[in-house]
Amino acid sequence: MGVTGERFDVLIVGGGHGGAQAAVALRQRKFAGTIAIVGDEPELPYERPPLSKDYLSREKEFERILIRPATFWAEKQVEMLLGHRVASVDPAAHRVTAADGMAIGYGTLIWATGGSPRRLTCDGHALAGVHAVRTRADVDRLMGELETTRRVVVIGGGYIGLEAAAVLSKLEKQVTVLEALPRVLARVAGEPLSRFYEAEHRAHGVEVRLGATVSCIEERDGAVSGVRLADGEVLPCEMVIVGIGIVPAVEPLLAAGATGGNGVDVDAFCRTSLPDIYAIGDCAAHANGFAGGAHIRLESVQNANDQATTVAKAIMGEPVPYDAVPWFWSNQYDLKLQTVGLSTGHDQVVLRGDTATRSFSLLYLKQGRVIALDCVNATRDYVQGRALVLAGSVIAPERLADASVPLKELATA
């Protein structure tokens, strides 16, 4: 299937959360045209978050993280063109061409490619034993080397790096996390949360080094033997995991004339500047009301799914602007972190509860208004705090800090 010259009413490029949800949402709305998903991986669409958690720890088999079983896509008449990477887009001809030469026509194109892991550029970055955590193949390669691995260096103290560190620590590996900034999670969370997670990882035997920059990856017999820091120290290891962000996969769209830079720019309905082409998910830069209208990319399942639904509605002639509240989660050890809203630009942090109990929330304020919450083992605060973020509630910090009063009472006060 998927021969050159085939044409689909809706062609979705990218088989992740956004691409899969776009197809699902169209069929749910009784879209009767032809749909195909073209993806560069050989697998059916699957969930990405478990890769650094349940799948890496072998707690879930791959079949359990499929977004839908194969029978679903067949029943919904969504054609899967897997193992093809789209290399170019011709907006005038309404056609994409894959790197292997396969050409596919479209009526409407949905670009849902996400991004590729940002790579190290130092010497040794491509050695055997250097891994990313972005695809099933990435994690399968990593898992295949664990038996002969005793020491692991994780470069990057964001969520991916910390989640991988937590799993590898539980697998009794000697783990060191290197973060170039003065604290982990510096780009996404307030300092109290950073310090809490640093302490938790250290309590589990993970060495966390802050302000640590990498000079190169050392090798022995063509494989990783250590990580050399800028100060000359070498950390011996058999494996390196790099978690320093992603590069949005939008080159074909930009080459075709789409407006963008760090991602491809989209409007409130996820339309790019090119005719009949939408973009969703990690690669779509959009004006976000929860970021004060700033043009941002959101790397989350929530964003991918909600933007997919926005596009499906637009295609069906029922356009509704994208305006979903952002939410995220991270599982590390027995800690469940749930985040609602965007804390960027906050000018005050309120601690609700006691970090020593390992169940607490941080509320982020900007000019007195609640803009986000980070909730650690505090699901009730997460659920109830959403209303405060949506309303931009102004509540006295001392009242927010009183954990004996449910947030829902403050929301209606």
N, C-alpha and C positions, 0 to 999 in steps of 0.2 A: 504494500500500500504506500501511498505518498509518492507517486511518480511525478517527474517533471511535467508541468503544464496543468496539474490539478488546481482547482480553485475552490475556496470555501467562503461562505457568507461571512463568517467570523473566524479569523485565524488568531490564535493566542500563542505568542512566543514566550516560552518560559513555563516549566512544569512544576513550579513551587506552589505555595499557599495561594498567592494571588491568581495565578493562571488557572488553577483548579477551581477556585471559588467563582471565577468569572464564568466558567462553563456551567457550573452547578447553578448559579444565580440566573443565567439565561434560560436554562431548561425549566427552572422553577417558575419562571415568568412566562412559560409557554412559547418561548422562541422556537419557531419551526424550521429555521434555516439550518444549513450545514455548519458544523463547528469542528475545528481541529486544534489540537495542542501540539506544537512542535517544541521539543526540549532537547538539550544537549546531553542529558544523562539517559542511560538505558532503562532506568526504573520508571514505573508509574509514579505520579505525584505522591510525595510523602511528607510527613511533618519534619521540619528542621530542628526545632528546639530539643527534641529528645536525643539528637546526635551527641551532644556534649553531656548528656545526663543518662537517661535510662538505656539508650542503645550502647553507649560507650561502656557502661557498667555491666552490660549483658543482662540487664533486668527485663528488657523487651526485645523480642525477635523483630526482624525488619517488617514482617507482615503485619505486626501490631501497630506500626506507625504509618502505614499507608493511609492517605486521606480518604480514599474510597477503594473498594476491591475492584479487580479487573471487570467483574460482571457489571458493575455500576456503569462504567464508561461505555460498555457495549450496549447496555439497555437504553442509555440516554443518547446513543448515537453520537458520541464524541470520539472522533478519530484521533488516535495517538500516533504521532510521528516522532518516535524517540531515537536518540542518538544522532541528532542533526543540530549543528550549531549554526544559527543564522548569521551570515557574514555581511550581508548588504540588504538595503531596503530601497526599492524604487517607488516613491510615492506617486509619481505620475502614472506608472503602469499598474499600480496596486499589486506589487509583486515583491516577494522576498526571495533571496537566494542563499542557500546553505553553503558552508565551506566545502562540502563534498559535491557541490554543483547542482543539487536538487533545487528547482524553482517552484514556488507555490504562489498562486494568486489569492487575493482576498478582496472582500467587499469592505470589511472593517477589520483593522488590525489592533490587537491589544498587546502592548509590550509589557511583559511581566518577568523580566530576566533577572531581577535581583542584582547581585554583584558577585565579584570574585574576591577571595581573600587578599588583603594587602600583603605583599611579600616583603621580606627583608631585602635590602640591596647590598649588604655587606658581603665580604668574602665568605664563602661557605654556605650561602643561603640555599643552594640547590643540592646540598649533600643528602645522601641516603640517611634517613633518621630525622629529617626536618619535616614537620607536618603542619597542615592547617586542619581546621575542623569546620567544614562547610558542606560537604556532600557525604553520601553514604560511602563512596569510594575512599574519600579521605580517611574516614573513621575505620573502615575495614583495613586499610593499610596500616594505620596506627595500631589497631588491635592485634594485627598479625605479628607485630614486633614486641609486644608487651612481655612475652615469655622470656626474652633475652635482655630485657631492660630492667635495670635496677634504679637508675637515677634519671630524672626528667627535669629539664629546665623549661618553664613556661614563660614566654616573652609576651607581656601584655597583661595588665591587671584589670581588664574589663570583665564583663559577665562571662564570655566564652572561656577566657583564660582561667577565671576563678572556678567555674563549673568543672572544667577539665581537671583542674588541680584537686578539687574535692573528690572526684571519682578516683583519680589515680592514687590519692592518699589512702582511700578506702581499700584500694587494691594493693596496699602496702608498698608502694613505690616511694622513693625518696624524692620529694618534689621541692623545687625552688621556683618562686614566682618573681620575675623581674618587671618592675614598673618604672618607667622613665620619669613620671611625674611624682610629686611629693606624697601622693596617696593613691590607693586603688580606687576605681570607679569615679575618678575625679571629674570626668566629663558628664556624668549622668546622675550623681547623687551628692548630697551634702556631706560635710566632713564627719559628722557623728556616725553616719552609716559606714563610711569608709573605714573609720577606726574600729568599728564593731567587727566588720568582716576581716580586717587584718588580724585582729586578736583571735577570732574564731579559727582562721586558717592556721595561725601559729599554734593554737591549742591542740590542733589535730596533727601537728608535726610538720606542717608546711613552712618552709623558710620564705619569708616575704621580704624582698629587698626593694626599697623605694629610692627614687632618684638614681636608678641604675640604668646606664646606657650600654648597649652592646657594640663592641668593636668588630668582632668577627666570630664565625663558627669554626672551631678547630676540627681538624680531621685526622683520622688514622685509617689507612687502607680504604680510602674513598667514602668513609662513613663518619658520622658525628663522633667526636671524642670529648668535646667540651665547648663551653661558651666563654670567649674572652671579653671581659668588660673593658670600658674605656680607661679604667685605672690600671689595666694590665693583669688583673686577677683572672685566673681561669677556673671556671666551675666545671669539673669533670661530669660528663653525662653520656648516656647512650641514645637519648632522644631529646628533641627540641620541638615544642609546640608553639606556633606563632599565632597570637590572637591580637592583632593590632588594627582591626577594622576591615572594611571591605571597600573595593573600588566599584562603583555602580557600572553595570554592564550596558552602556548606552552608545558605544562608539558607532554602530551602524546607523542609529537614528541621527546622531549629530552629524555624521558624514553625509546624510541625506538632506541636511538642512534644518533639522529640528533645533529649536532654541534650548539652550541648556549649558551646563558646565559640570558642576558637581551633581550629576544626574540629569534627567531631561525635565524641562519645565512643563507643568501642566496647570490648567485652570481649575475652577471649582468643580468641574464635571470630569476631571482627569483627562481632558483633551490636550494633546500636544499642539504645537504650532503647525504640524503637517496635517493635511486633510485626511479624515477618516482613520486617524491613528490616536489611540489612547495609550497612556502609560500608568502603571499602578505599582504599589509596593515599594520595596527598598530603593528602587532606581528613580522614583518619581519625586521631583522637587515641587512642593506646593506651598501656598500661603496657608498657614495653620493658625486658626483663631486661638488655640490654646498655647501658642508661642507668640502671642501678641501680634499676629499677622505676619510674622517673619516667614521667609521662604526657606523651608527645611525639607530634608528627607527623614522619614521615620522608618527605622528598621525594626519592624514588629509584625507579628502575625495579625494582630488587630488591624493595623493600618492596611496591610495587604488585602485582608478579607473585606473590610469596609469599603475600600476603594474599588474592589472588584464588583461589589454590589452597586456602587454608584454608577459604574460604567454600564452594568447590565440594565439598570433603570433608564439610563440615557439612550441606549440602543433601542429599548422598547418604547421610546417616545414619552417616558415619564421622568424627565430629568429632575433630580434633587441634588443640590450642592453637597459636597462632602463636608461634614462638620461633626465628626465622631470624636468623643473624648479618648485620648490615647491611654492605653494601659499595657503593662508589661509584667513579666514574672521571671523569677530565677529560683531554682532549687539547688541548695548547697548543703551537704550533710543533712541534718534534720531541720533545716531552716527553709521556710517558704517565704520568699520576698514577693510582695505584690505591690505594684506601683500604679497609681492613677494620676493623670495629668502630666505636665512637663515642668520640672523645677528650674529650668534655665532662667536666669535673671532674678531669682528670688533674693530678697533682702533680709529675710528673717527665717529662722528654723525653730520650730517648737517641738520639743520632745514630749511625747505622750506615753507614759509608762516608764519602765526601768529597763535599760539595756541589759542589766545583770540577770533579769528573769528570762531573757532571750525571747520576749514577747512584748513588742513596743511599736510605736509609729512615730514617724517624723512628718510634720506638716510644714509645708513650704509656703511662705507668705510673700507677696509682692505688693507694696503700698497698702498693707493691711488685708489684702484679699487672699483667700486660700487658692493656690494655683496647682498644688500637687501634694500627694501623700506617698511615702514609702512605708509599707506595713510589713513587719517581720513577725511571722506567726501570730498575726492579728487580723484575721480575715474579716471580722465584724467591722473593724475600723475601715478596712478597704472598701467593703460593700457600702457602708453608710457614708463614707467620706466622698464618694463619687458625686453625691448631690451638692456637697460644698464646693467642689471644683466646678461643676456645671454652672452653679449660681454665682461663682466668684464671691462667696460669702465673706463678710467682714465680721469677725468674731474676736473678742478679746483673747490674746494669747494665753492668759491664765485659765480661761475657761476651756480652751482647746486642750490644754495640758492636763486637765482633770480627767483621768482615765475612768473615774467612777461614774461619769456622766456620758451616756451613749451619744455618739456624734449625731445620730438622727434627731435627738432632742434639741441639739444646738441648731440643726438645720431648720427646724420649725419654730425656733424661739423668736 
